[in-house]
Amino acid sequence: MSDKSLFQKISWLFAMANFMIAFACLIWFLVAGDDATELIRYSVGAATFFFLTTGGVLFMMAKANLPSFKMP
């Protein structure tokens, strides 16, 4: 197993940012959802889903065990 590359570390940072944004959207949806119009509620729900799934994909990319192809 090799050390994580720079791109995997960056993917992990963006994954955590996406999870935080998804959590913020979910909190807004639960707290202010009744006061907002239907269009805004649907948009925030879609944004929550987008950020959650994007964060999941980036997290899997960051935690992948990639082989090292360096020649000795």
Backbone as JSON Lines, residues from 0, in Angstrom:
{"i":0,"aa":"M","n":[0.83,-1.17,0.0],"ca":[0.0,0.0,0.0],"c":[0.88,1.24,0.0]}
{"i":1,"aa":"S","n":[0.57,2.16,-0.87],"ca":[1.38,3.37,-0.98],"c":[0.71,4.53,-0.24]}
{"i":2,"aa":"D","n":[1.46,5.59,-0.06],"ca":[0.89,6.78,0.55],"c":[-0.14,7.38,-0.4]}
{"i":3,"aa":"K","n":[-1.02,8.17,0.15],"ca":[-2.05,8.82,-0.66],"c":[-1.42,9.92,-1.5]}
{"i":4,"aa":"S","n":[-1.87,10.03,-2.74],"ca":[-1.34,11.07,-3.62],"c":[-1.96,12.41,-3.27]}
{"i":5,"aa":"L","n":[-1.42,13.44,-3.87],"ca":[-1.92,14.79,-3.63],"c":[-3.38,14.9,-4.05]}
{"i":6,"aa":"F","n":[-3.72,14.29,-5.17],"ca":[-5.09,14.37,-5.67],"c":[-6.07,13.64,-4.75]}
{"i":7,"aa":"Q","n":[-5.64,12.57,-4.11],"ca":[-6.51,11.88,-3.15],"c":[-6.72,12.73,-1.9]}
{"i":8,"aa":"K","n":[-5.68,13.43,-1.48],"ca":[-5.82,14.31,-0.32],"c":[-6.76,15.47,-0.63]}
{"i":9,"aa":"I","n":[-6.65,16.03,-1.84],"ca":[-7.54,17.11,-2.25],"c":[-8.97,16.59,-2.37]}
{"i":10,"aa":"S","n":[-9.14,15.38,-2.89],"ca":[-10.48,14.77,-2.99],"c":[-11.1,14.61,-1.61]}
{"i":11,"aa":"W","n":[-10.29,14.24,-0.63],"ca":[-10.81,14.08,0.73],"c":[-11.28,15.43,1.29]}
{"i":12,"aa":"L","n":[-10.51,16.49,1.03],"ca":[-10.91,17.82,1.52],"c":[-12.22,18.27,0.88]}
{"i":13,"aa":"F","n":[-12.34,18.06,-0.43],"ca":[-13.57,18.46,-1.12],"c":[-14.75,17.58,-0.7]}
{"i":14,"aa":"A","n":[-14.49,16.32,-0.38],"ca":[-15.55,15.44,0.11],"c":[-16.09,15.94,1.44]}
{"i":15,"aa":"M","n":[-15.2,16.33,2.34],"ca":[-15.64,16.84,3.63],"c":[-16.41,18.15,3.47]}
{"i":16,"aa":"A","n":[-15.96,19.0,2.54],"ca":[-16.67,20.25,2.28],"c":[-18.07,19.97,1.74]}
{"i":17,"aa":"N","n":[-18.19,18.99,0.84],"ca":[-19.49,18.63,0.3],"c":[-20.41,18.08,1.37]}
{"i":18,"aa":"F","n":[-19.87,17.25,2.27],"ca":[-20.69,16.73,3.36],"c":[-21.18,17.84,4.28]}
{"i":19,"aa":"M","n":[-20.33,18.84,4.55],"ca":[-20.74,19.95,5.4],"c":[-21.82,20.8,4.72]}
{"i":20,"aa":"I","n":[-21.68,21.02,3.42],"ca":[-22.7,21.79,2.7],"c":[-24.02,21.03,2.67]}
{"i":21,"aa":"A","n":[-23.94,19.71,2.45],"ca":[-25.15,18.89,2.46],"c":[-25.83,18.94,3.83]}
{"i":22,"aa":"F","n":[-25.04,18.89,4.89],"ca":[-25.6,18.97,6.24],"c":[-26.26,20.32,6.48]}
{"i":23,"aa":"A","n":[-25.62,21.4,5.99],"ca":[-26.2,22.74,6.14],"c":[-27.51,22.85,5.36]}
{"i":24,"aa":"C","n":[-27.56,22.3,4.16],"ca":[-28.8,22.32,3.37],"c":[-29.89,21.52,4.07]}
{"i":25,"aa":"L","n":[-29.52,20.39,4.64],"ca":[-30.51,19.56,5.33],"c":[-31.06,20.28,6.56]}
{"i":26,"aa":"I","n":[-30.2,20.94,7.31],"ca":[-30.65,21.7,8.48],"c":[-31.59,22.81,8.06]}
{"i":27,"aa":"W","n":[-31.23,23.53,6.99],"ca":[-32.1,24.59,6.49],"c":[-33.44,24.02,6.05]}
{"i":28,"aa":"F","n":[-33.4,22.88,5.36],"ca":[-34.62,22.24,4.88],"c":[-35.53,21.85,6.04]}
{"i":29,"aa":"L","n":[-34.96,21.35,7.13],"ca":[-35.76,20.94,8.27],"c":[-36.27,22.13,9.09]}
{"i":30,"aa":"V","n":[-35.47,23.17,9.19],"ca":[-35.84,24.31,10.03],"c":[-36.77,25.27,9.29]}
{"i":31,"aa":"A","n":[-36.41,25.67,8.09],"ca":[-37.17,26.7,7.37],"c":[-37.98,26.14,6.23]}
{"i":32,"aa":"G","n":[-38.13,24.84,6.17],"ca":[-38.81,24.23,5.04],"c":[-40.27,24.61,4.92]}
{"i":33,"aa":"D","n":[-40.99,24.76,6.03],"ca":[-42.41,25.06,5.96],"c":[-42.68,26.5,5.54]}
{"i":34,"aa":"D","n":[-41.77,27.4,5.84],"ca":[-41.97,28.81,5.51],"c":[-41.61,29.12,4.05]}
{"i":35,"aa":"A","n":[-40.84,28.27,3.41],"ca":[-40.38,28.53,2.05],"c":[-41.41,28.03,1.03]}
{"i":36,"aa":"T","n":[-41.29,28.55,-0.18],"ca":[-42.18,28.1,-1.24],"c":[-41.78,26.7,-1.7]}
{"i":37,"aa":"E","n":[-42.65,26.08,-2.47],"ca":[-42.37,24.71,-2.93],"c":[-41.1,24.66,-3.78]}
{"i":38,"aa":"L","n":[-40.93,25.65,-4.64],"ca":[-39.76,25.66,-5.53],"c":[-38.46,25.71,-4.73]}
{"i":39,"aa":"I","n":[-38.42,26.52,-3.69],"ca":[-37.21,26.63,-2.88],"c":[-36.98,25.33,-2.11]}
{"i":40,"aa":"R","n":[-38.03,24.74,-1.57],"ca":[-37.87,23.47,-0.85],"c":[-37.34,22.38,-1.76]}
{"i":41,"aa":"Y","n":[-37.89,22.29,-2.98],"ca":[-37.41,21.28,-3.92],"c":[-35.96,21.53,-4.33]}
{"i":42,"aa":"S","n":[-35.62,22.79,-4.5],"ca":[-34.24,23.14,-4.89],"c":[-33.25,22.8,-3.78]}
{"i":43,"aa":"V","n":[-33.61,23.08,-2.55],"ca":[-32.72,22.76,-1.43],"c":[-32.63,21.25,-1.25]}
{"i":44,"aa":"G","n":[-33.73,20.55,-1.45],"ca":[-33.7,19.08,-1.39],"c":[-32.79,18.49,-2.46]}
{"i":45,"aa":"A","n":[-32.86,19.04,-3.67],"ca":[-31.99,18.57,-4.75],"c":[-30.53,18.9,-4.45]}
{"i":46,"aa":"A","n":[-30.28,20.08,-3.89],"ca":[-28.91,20.45,-3.54],"c":[-28.35,19.53,-2.46]}
{"i":47,"aa":"T","n":[-29.19,19.18,-1.5],"ca":[-28.76,18.25,-0.45],"c":[-28.36,16.92,-1.05]}
{"i":48,"aa":"F","n":[-29.21,16.39,-1.94],"ca":[-28.91,15.12,-2.58],"c":[-27.63,15.21,-3.42]}
{"i":49,"aa":"F","n":[-27.48,16.3,-4.17],"ca":[-26.3,16.48,-5.02],"c":[-25.02,16.51,-4.18]}
{"i":50,"aa":"F","n":[-24.99,17.33,-3.15],"ca":[-23.78,17.45,-2.34],"c":[-23.48,16.18,-1.57]}
{"i":51,"aa":"L","n":[-24.51,15.46,-1.13],"ca":[-24.29,14.21,-0.42],"c":[-23.7,13.14,-1.34]}
{"i":52,"aa":"T","n":[-24.24,13.0,-2.53],"ca":[-23.72,11.98,-3.44],"c":[-22.35,12.36,-3.99]}
{"i":53,"aa":"T","n":[-22.14,13.64,-4.27],"ca":[-20.82,14.08,-4.74],"c":[-19.77,13.86,-3.65]}
{"i":54,"aa":"G","n":[-20.11,14.15,-2.42],"ca":[-19.2,13.91,-1.31],"c":[-18.89,12.43,-1.16]}
{"i":55,"aa":"G","n":[-19.88,11.58,-1.37],"ca":[-19.65,10.13,-1.29],"c":[-18.69,9.64,-2.35]}
{"i":56,"aa":"V","n":[-18.86,10.13,-3.57],"ca":[-17.96,9.72,-4.66],"c":[-16.54,10.22,-4.4]}
{"i":57,"aa":"L","n":[-16.41,11.47,-3.99],"ca":[-15.07,12.0,-3.71],"c":[-14.42,11.28,-2.53]}
{"i":58,"aa":"F","n":[-15.21,10.89,-1.55],"ca":[-14.67,10.16,-0.4],"c":[-14.15,8.79,-0.84]}
{"i":59,"aa":"M","n":[-14.9,8.11,-1.71],"ca":[-14.44,6.8,-2.21],"c":[-13.16,6.95,-3.04]}
{"i":60,"aa":"M","n":[-13.07,8.02,-3.82],"ca":[-11.84,8.26,-4.58],"c":[-10.66,8.52,-3.66]}
{"i":61,"aa":"A","n":[-10.91,9.25,-2.57],"ca":[-9.83,9.59,-1.65],"c":[-9.35,8.38,-0.86]}
{"i":62,"aa":"K","n":[-10.23,7.45,-0.56],"ca":[-9.86,6.3,0.26],"c":[-9.48,5.06,-0.55]}
{"i":63,"aa":"A","n":[-9.43,5.19,-1.87],"ca":[-9.08,4.04,-2.71],"c":[-7.63,3.63,-2.47]}
{"i":64,"aa":"N","n":[-7.38,2.33,-2.52],"ca":[-6.04,1.8,-2.35],"c":[-5.42,1.61,-3.73]}
{"i":65,"aa":"L","n":[-4.74,2.63,-4.2],"ca":[-4.16,2.6,-5.54],"c":[-2.76,2.0,-5.49]}
{"i":66,"aa":"P","n":[-2.41,1.14,-6.46],"ca":[-1.07,0.56,-6.47],"c":[-0.06,1.59,-6.95]}
{"i":67,"aa":"S","n":[1.16,1.4,-6.55],"ca":[2.25,2.26,-6.98],"c":[2.93,1.62,-8.2]}
{"i":68,"aa":"F","n":[3.05,2.38,-9.25],"ca":[3.68,1.89,-10.47],"c":[5.1,2.42,-10.65]}
{"i":69,"aa":"K","n":[5.7,2.87,-9.56],"ca":[7.08,3.38,-9.63],"c":[8.05,2.21,-9.82]}
{"i":70,"aa":"M","n":[9.01,2.42,-10.66],"ca":[10.03,1.41,-10.9],"c":[11.12,1.52,-9.82]}
{"i":71,"aa":"P","n":[11.59,0.41,-9.29],"ca":[12.61,0.47,-8.23],"c":[13.95,0.95,-8.73]}
